[in-house]
Amino acid sequence: MKRLIALCLVTLLPTPALAQTAGTSSVKQQIVPQVAKTGIMASAQSPDGRLRIEISTDNDGHMAYAVFRNGKPLIGTSRLGFNLTDGYALFRKMVFDGAETATANSRWEQPWGERRFVTDHHNELLVKFHQDEPTHRLLNVRFRLFDGGLGFRYEFPEQPNFKTVNIAEELTEFNVLPEGTAWWIPGGEWNRYEQIYQETPINAVSIAHTPITMRLKDGTHLSIHEAALVDYAAYWLKRQANGSFRTTLSPSSRGARVIRDTPFTTPWRTIRIADNAAGLVENDLELNLNEPNKLGDVSWIHPSKYIGIWWGMISGRWSWAEGPTHGATTARTKQYIDFAAKHGFRGVLVEGWNKGWNGDWFGHGDEFSFTEAVPDFDLPALSAYAKTKGVHLIGHHETGGNIANYEPQLEAAFAQNQRMGIEVTKTGYVADLGGIVAPGDKPGEVRMEYHDGQRQVQHLLKVVEVAAKYHNAIDTHEPVKDTGLRRTYPNWIDREGARGMEYNAWGPFANGPEHEPTLVYTRMLSGPMDFTPGILSLKGGNDVPLASTLAKQLGLYLAIYSPIQMAADLIENLEAHPRELDFISKVPADWSESHLIAGEVGDYAIFARKDRNSNNWYVGGVNDATPRTLDLSFDFLDPGKTYVATIYKDAPGETYLTDSRHQIAYDSKKVRRGDHYSLWLAPGGGAAMSLVPAR
């Protein structure tokens, strides 16, 4: 029997010669199976040979995979397949039909991002199955192995006996073998992704959103997520026993959680794997598993910084609705445009400018117009005024979760934005529970769906596609999680998708000092976040304090990446801190390189990032509640150059718990590659530096 199994084993080995040649791919090889029906059917390795997967079937025809790292089991035997609403489950009686292998090594350029160039070097294994039933249904699974992890997806070929696939549940498993620690937020809860991350043993996780981050006892770091989520339900990760997890698809109003016609592919299920925290962060796995740019020339997308009439509303000073405290007035918007022009901000976000805010819009949204302004907001005049100042209004489309009301207005709304010089639009889907709330006005129409169900996934991409027609970039709030689609649709530049700065406006130390250094290694692994830093007053509504020092607010611009960064405080508070405002106005929002030079999951994170448009470097990041001293190396600097470092750091003895959080220490020195700097971080603190080549 061992001889028969060996006959059908497909093995893809590393190809070091190919790794030196960018932009090439091997000729695909097809392997025809022999007579074995159980055991290991195929295997493949990563380019460096450290990772290996094995694909197998058992006596009942269950498909499964396993992952090994450095020869040791990492992901134990984990089953694959589906339950369907209208047919025999697609996970038993599966027969191996053969495999194809390929390898690729190329480099591609991001139009904007954390780094300009991305290397895509992977080995691929496509395994083919049919079900031993009269319908003879076909199902393929494609695996791609990188040095930093792997991704796999299901592929449903076109076939005469399987026209429509009604998926009740996906049965993909992740059997994490070694013990360790997990950082996660609960999946399917009342407030979407806007939760405080929990740090627990892996075997204490219940149902988690992805990405979920794990650190094993031997120091191996994992992040389980997904890539290229298109026309499919997002999944939550449900623990079955110990370290074994299974996908749980987000619900749908239609019964089946996913309905697709063949042929189609699912999103990729991804596992980042690294020796340390930096290897987890400096990893482009999900981006590489998305399709290239579909929009063509996207030079109309401008990474930049903005201010907005927002913190005053979040903190309770102004209202979205019309009335004596209305925030979005013509006079106030002109004041903000003048401030933006003076201090070099490209955008001004105005919320509450349109009709529909006066009623019960929360989770309702049927009165919102996305083209009609309220009487005290003169959109054409303000757009013209902003143009004379070199400033652009940022659009705002809050829907109250009512996609049935929003979708018919998309074309008119984005066409108007283009006429008004609006380049970026922030969309919102504030609705109670984030779930299926209400039917629409037409038979069979649903007004609101789960934020990460298939219907909402379809809707959000439709918004991005319509916006692209009118050269608008999209910043989605209350979104579905990011899965690397910014590569395919570069105008999907930003999302919220986590507990942002706004919570600090509603209660003292609401986010806690550990929140941001945890986001770096969890939520931020999925993509950019509109966290809205820059609260230099360190105060929310009713003067509640933030769990932050002043230096940490600057460090957020380096730690929490976004191609559109907000200076979120009231403009009078920003002006009260001229040195810090000067840093914010100059720190870029687009980078050619990004490196995590010091950090551990949930504790602290210090980045070095190089400006895409100059030779300047910036260093900075955030700390948790533990005071610590770091020895920072400047090995990332260009050799042979001297830089003038302007440093913003926590003052000695400072802490976020007292008024000392408002103190900041300034330093300036010349540095070269190979130099070191001793940096003290306060509890709840941070730091920021600009490094400019000396003349």
N, C-alpha and C positions, 0 to 999 in steps of 0.2 A: 504493500500500500504506500509506503514512503516513496518508492520509486515512481509510482503513478502521480503522486502529488508534485514531486519535483519536476515532472515533465511539463506541468502546466504553470509552473512558477515563472512570473515575469519580473525581471529585476532591472531597474534603471540605475546605473552607477553614475558617480560624479564625472564631469567632463572638464578637467582643469584647463585643457588647451582652449576650449571654447570660451572659458571665462575671461580670456584676455582679448576677445574680439567682440566689441560692442555692435549691436544692431544685427545680430545673426541668430538664426534658429536652425535646429537640426531637421533633417528629413524625418517625418513621422514613421514609426515602425509599427506594424500591426502584428500581433501575436495571436495565433489560433490555439484555443485550448485543446488539451488532450482529454483523457477519459475521466480524470478525477472530478468528483462532485463536491467534496468537502475538503477542508483544510485551507492552507494559504494559497490563494489564487494568483496574487501578484504582489510585488513590493517595489518601492522606489526610495531613493535617497535624495537629500538636499545636495546642492552643488559642493558644499564643503565636506559632505559625508557624515556630519554629526547627527542629522535627523534621518530616521527611516520610518516608513509606514508599511504596514502589511495589511492586505485585503483578504478576507476569508469568508467562507460560508460553513455552516454547521449541518448536521444531519437533517434539520428541519428547513434548510434553505434560508436561514437568516443571514443577511449581509452584515458584515462588520469590518471595522478598521481598528488598528492599534498603532501607537506612535512610540518610538524608541529614541532616546537621546544618549549619545556616547555609549551605545550598546545596552543601556538600561531602560526598562519600561517606564514610560512617562504617562501616556494615556493607554489604559488597559483596553481590552476588547470591548468595543462600543458599537452597538447595533445601529443600523441605518434603515430608513423606510418611512411608510406613511399609513395612517388610517384614512379611509375614504368614507364619505357619507352615503354613497350609493353603489358600493361594490366591495369585492373581496379585498381585504387589507393588503397593501403592497409592501410586505416585508417578509413574508414566508414563501417557501417553495420557489425561491429565486435561484436561477441557474446561470452560472458564469459562461458568457459567450465569447470572451476574449478581451484583449486590451490593446491600447495604442500608447506609445511613449513619445515624448518630444522634450526638447530643452530650448531655452531662449536666454539671451543675454543682450540687453539693450539699455540705452539711457534716454530719458525723455525730459523735456523742460516744462516746468509749471509756469503758467502766466503770472501767477502770484503764489506766495506760500511761505512756509517756514524755511524752505531751501529751494534754490532755483532748479537744480537737476536731481533727478531720481533715477537710481539704477534698478532695473528689473532683471534679475538673474534667477531663474527657476528651472526646475525639472518637473515635467508633467506626466501624469499617468491617468489615462481614461480607461475605466473598466466598464464592461457592458454586461447586462443581465437581461434575461427574460423570465417571466413567471410561468411555472409549470402548471398552467391552468388552461382551459379551452380557449380563453381570449388571447393567451400568449402575449401579454402586455410587456412592452420593452421599457427599460429604465437604465440609464447610464449614470455613473458618478465620476466626475473629473476632479483630480487632486493636483495641486501645485505646491511644490516644496521649495522654500527659500531657506537661506541660511538662518534667517530670523523667524521662522515659523512656517505655517502651512495654511492653505485654504482648500475647501472642497465644496462642490455644489452638485445638485441633482440635475440631470438633463432628460427631459421627456421628448423622445423623437416623434416625428409625425408617424402615425400608425393607424390602420383602418379600424381597429377594434377599441380605440381609446381616443376619442375626439375631444371630450371635455373631462378635465380632472377636477373633482370636487373634494378638496382636502379637508377632512375633519380635524386632523392633527398630524404634525410632523414628529417622527419618532427618533430623530437624531440624538445620539448619546455622546457624552464626554465623561469617560470614566477616569477621573484624575486619581492616580494611584498614590503618590507620596502625600504625607500629611503636610499641613502648612497653614498660612493665614490668608484670609480673603478680605478685600475691600469692596463693598457692594451697597446698592440701594434696592429696596424691594420693588418687584415688578408688579404692574397692574394695580397699584395703589391709587388713592384718591387724588394725588397731586402730581401725577405723571412722573417726570424725572426730578422734580424739585424737592429732593430729600437730602438729609444729612447722611453722608456715607458711614456705614457701620464697618468696624474692624472686628472680625470674628475668626475662629477656626473655620477651615473650609467645610468641615462637617456640621457646622452650625448655620450655614446658609439655607434659607428657605426657598423663595422664588425671587430671582434677581434679574434686574435689567442688565443688559450688556452695554458697554464693556464691563466685565467683572475682572478684577485684578487679583492675582494670587502670588504669594511668595512661598516656595516650598522650603522644607527644613534644610536642604542642601544649598539654598541660595538661588535656585532656579526661579525665574520670574515668568509668569504666564498672564496673558490677557485673552479672554474668550469674547468674541464679538461676531460681527457679520459685515459683509461688503456687498456693494451694488444692490441695495434693497430697492427693487423696482417691481411694481404691480404684484405685490406679495405682502403678506402680513409680517411685521416684525416679530421676533421671538423673545420670550423671557426664558430664563434658565432655571429649571425646577430641580432641586435636589431630590434624588430617589433614596439613596442610602449612602452614608459616609461621603466619599468624594465622587459619587456617581451622579451625573446630571442628565436631564433630558430637556429638549426644547419644548416650549409651550407657546403656540402661536396666539397672537392677539385676537380677541373675538371679533365677530362680524355680525351685522344685523341680518345677514342673508343666510345664517345657519352654517354653511360651509365656511371655514375660515379663509380659504383661498379657492377661487374659481378661475381656472385658466384653460384655454384651448391649446392643444398640442399643435406644433412643437413649442416648447418653452423651457427656460432654465430657471432654477431658483436662485436666490442670493447665495453668495459664498458664505460658508461657516468658517470662521477664522480662529486661529490660535497663534498669537505672538509668543515667542519663546526666547528668553535671553538669560545671560549669566548674571545681569545686574539691572538696576533701575534704568540706567542710561540706555542700555540695549533695548529695553522695552519702549522707551520714549523715542529714540532715534530710529524709528522703524516705519517703513512705508508699505507695509503688507497690504492694507486695505486699499490704498491708492492704486497699487499695482494690479489689484484684482478688478478694478473698474475699467470700463472702456475708455479710449482716448477721447479728447475734446470733440464734441459733436457740433459745437456752435461756430467753428471757424475763427475768424478774426474777433478777438475779444479785447482789443486795445481800448475799448470804451469803458472797461472796468478799471477803476482807479482806487487801489488801496490807499486809505487815508484815515484821518481822525476827524471826530465830530463832537459837537456839544448839542444840548437839547433842552427843550422845555419839557422836562420829564421828572427830575428829582424833586422839583417843587410839588408835583402832583403825587408822586409816590409817597412823599413825606407828609402830605396833607395840607400844604400851603395853598395849592391851587386845585381846581377841579377840571375833569375832562368835559363835564356837562356845561352848558351855557349858564350864565348867571354872573353875579358880582365877583366871584373868585375864579372865573374861567381863565385857564392858563393860556390857551392858544389864541391870543389876540394879535391884531396887526401891529400894534405898538410894541408889545413885548417881543414879538418875532423880529422886528427891525432892530431892537436892542441886541438881541442874540446874534443877528447877522453882523452887526457892527463889531461885536466882540470877536466873532469868528474871523472876520477879515483882519482885525488888528493883531491877532495872535496866531494866525496861520492855520486855522481849522477849515477844512474844505466843506464840511457839511453842518447843517442845523436840522435836528430832528424836531418835528412839531407833532405832538399827539393831541387828539381832541379837536382837530381842525374841521372835521366833517360832520354832517348831519347823522343823527342816530344815537348820540350819547345821552340824550335827555331822558329816555325811557329806561325800562328794565332790560338793559342790553346784556347783562352778565349771563352767559349761557343761553342767550336768546337771539339777539343780533339781527332780527328781521327788518329793522328800520334803518340799518346802516346804508348810507350812500357813499360810494367811493369816488364820486365826481363832484358832489355838491358841498360847498363850504358853508359853515355857519355865518350869520350876518357880520359878526365882528372879526372875521378873518378874510382878508382880501387876497386870495391866492394869486391871481394874475399880477397884481401890483407887487406883492412880495417876491414873486419869482423874478420879476424884472429888476427889482431893487437888489436882490441877491446877486444877479448877474453882473450888475455894475460894480459889485464888491469882490467878484471872483469867488463867490460862495454859492453852494447848491443846497436847496432844501432837500431834506430826506423825507420821503413819503411815509405815511403810516396807514395801514389797513388793518384795523381790529375788526374781527368777524363775529366775536362772541361764539365762535365754534360753528357758526351757521354757514356751511359750505354751499347749501342750496341757494342762499341769497347772494353769496359772493361770486360764484362761478359765472353766472350770466353777466356780471359787470366787469369781468376781467379785461376784456379787450378795450372797452371804453376807458377804464381806469388807467391802464398802463399807457394807452395812447395819449391821454391827458398828461400823465407824468412826463412823457417825452417832450411834449410841447412846452411844459413848464420848466424844463431843464433839470428835472429830478432824475438822478442817476441810481439811487438806492432806495428801496422800499422795505420797511420793517412790517412784517405781517404778524398777526396775533390771533390766537384761538382760545381765548379765555372761556372755559365752560366748566361747570361743576362736574367733578369726578373725572373729567377727561374721557368719559365713556359714551355709550349710546344713550342719548338723552331724549330725543324727540323725533317723531316722524316729520316729513316734509309736507308741503301743501298738495303735492301731486301723488296719485296712487303709486305705491311702491317706492316713493322717494324718502330717503332718510336725511334729516337736516344735519344731524351730528353723529359722528362715528368715533370709535376709539382713536386716540391720537396716533396710534401706531398700527392700526388695522389696515387691511388691504385697500379699502375705499379711501381712507385718508391718505395713504401712501400715493395712490393714484392722483388724488386732488393736489397734494403739495407739489408733485412733479409737474402737473398741468400749469400751476401758477408760475413755476420757474420757466417753463417753456414759453408761455405767453409773454412773460416779462422780458425774456431774451429778444423777442421780436421787436420790442420797443427799447432795446438797450437799457434795461433796468436790471440791477443786481438785487438779490433777495436776501434778507436777513429774517429768518423765520423764528418767531417766538411761540412757545407751547408747541414745539415741532415734533416730528418723528426724529429719532436719533440719527446722527450723521453716520454714513457708511462709505464715505469716500467718493460720493457722487459729484463732488466739486471738480474732480478730474474730468468727468464727462460733460458736466454742465458748470463751467467755471463762473457763471453768474450766480450760482448758489453759494454765496461767499461766507455766510455766517448763520449760526443758529444760537438759540439759548440752550434748551435741552439740559438744564441743570439748575440748581439753586443758586441764583445770581445775587448781585449786590443789593437788589431791591429789598431782600429780607432784612438787611441791616437797617432799613428805614423804619421797621415795625417793632423792633424790640431790642433791648440792650444785649450786645454781643450775640446777636441772633444766629449768625453763621458759625461762630466759634473760631478760634485761631487755627485749628487743624484743617478747616474746610478747604482753603485754597491750596495748601501743599498736598492735600489728598486729590483734589480735582486734577492736578497735573498728571497723576499716574492712573487716573480712572477715566472720567469724562473726556479729558483732553486727548486721550488716545484715539478717540473717534474723529476729531476734527476741530476746527476753530469754534470759539465760543464768544458770544457777545455778553461778557460778564459785566460790563459797564463800570470800570474802575475810576479812580480819580476823585474820590470823596475826600478832599483835602481838609475839610472841616472836621472830619472823623465823627460826624453827627448825622443821625437820621431824624425822623419826626419826633417832636417833643424833646429834641436834643438828646435822644438815646445814643449811647456811645457804640462805636464800632470796635470789634476785636481786631484792631489794627493799629500799628504805629504809622506816623506820617511817611517814613521811608518805605513801609510795606506798600502803601498806595502807589508809589512809583515802581516798586519791584513787580507789581502786578502786570505792568506793561511788557515785561520780559517773560513772566511766568505763564500767563494766560494768553495764548496766541489768538489774535484776530486780525484780519486784514482791514477791518474798520474798527478803530479803537475810540471809545467815547471818553471824554472828560466829563464825568456825569454830574458833578456838583453844581450848585447854583453859581452863576458867573461872578457874583460878588465874593463868594468864598474862594473861587479860583484866583481872583485878582488879589486877594489878601495874602497869597503865597507866591510872590513873583518868581522866586528861584525855582520852586517846584513846577510852577506853570511853564516856565521856560523849558524845563526838561521834557514835560509832556508835549509841548508844541513841537519839539525837535525829534523825539524818539520816533523811528520809522514804524510803519505798519506792514512792511514788506521786506523779506530777508533773502539773502543769497546763501547763508549758512546758519544753522542753529545747532548748538551742542549743549547737552546737560553736563555741566562741568563739576557739579556737586549735588548730591541729593539721595534721599531714601524715601520710599513710599510712605506717604502720610506724615512725614517729618519736616522736610525742607526740600527746596528745589532752587538751584541757581543755574541760570542759562547764560551762555555767550552767544550772541547773534550778530551777524554782519549785515549791515545795510546793503540792500541790493543796488542802490544808486550812488554809493560812495565807498570809500575805503574805511569808513568808521565802524567800530565795533561798539556793542552795548552789552553790559553784563548786569544781571540782577535777578531777583527772585524773592521768595517768601519763606517764612519760618512758622513752625507751630508754637506751642506754649512753652517749649523748653529752650532756655538760653543756651547758645552754643557758639563756639569759635571755629571758623573754617579757615583752612590754609588753601587759598585759591591760587592756582597756577595759571599763568598767562601763556601757556604753550600753544594756544589756538591762534595767537597773533601771527601776522605775516612776518617771516624772518627778515632781519636786517633793518627793521623800521622801529623808530621810537614814537611812542604815543603819549599824549597828554591825557591822563585819566582825571575826570571830574567825578567825585564820589559823593553820593548821598547815602548816609547810613544811620543806624540807630545810635542815639547818644548813650554813653556808659550808664548802666543802671536803669535804663528805660524799661517800661513794661506796658502792655496794652491795657492793664487793669487800672491804671491811674492817669492823672492828667499829664504825666511825663510822656505819654504816647504822642503828644504834639511836638516834642522836641526832635530835632534832627541835627546830625553832625555832618559837617562838610569837610572834604579833604580833596587835595589835588596833588598829583605826583606824576613823574614820567616813568613809563614802564616799557619793557621790551619782552620779546618772546623768551620764555624761561624764567622770568621773574615770578615772585610769589607775593601774595598780599594776605595778611591776617585780618579776617573780617569777623567782627562780633555781631551776632544777631540777637535781638531782644526777644523775649516771649511775645508772640504775636507780631514779630517784626519782619524786616526785610531790608533790601538794599537795591540801589541802582547806580550804574556807572556809565558814562560815555567816554569812549577812548578814540581820540582824534589824532591822526598822524601829525607829528610835530613838523613845523615848516623849517 
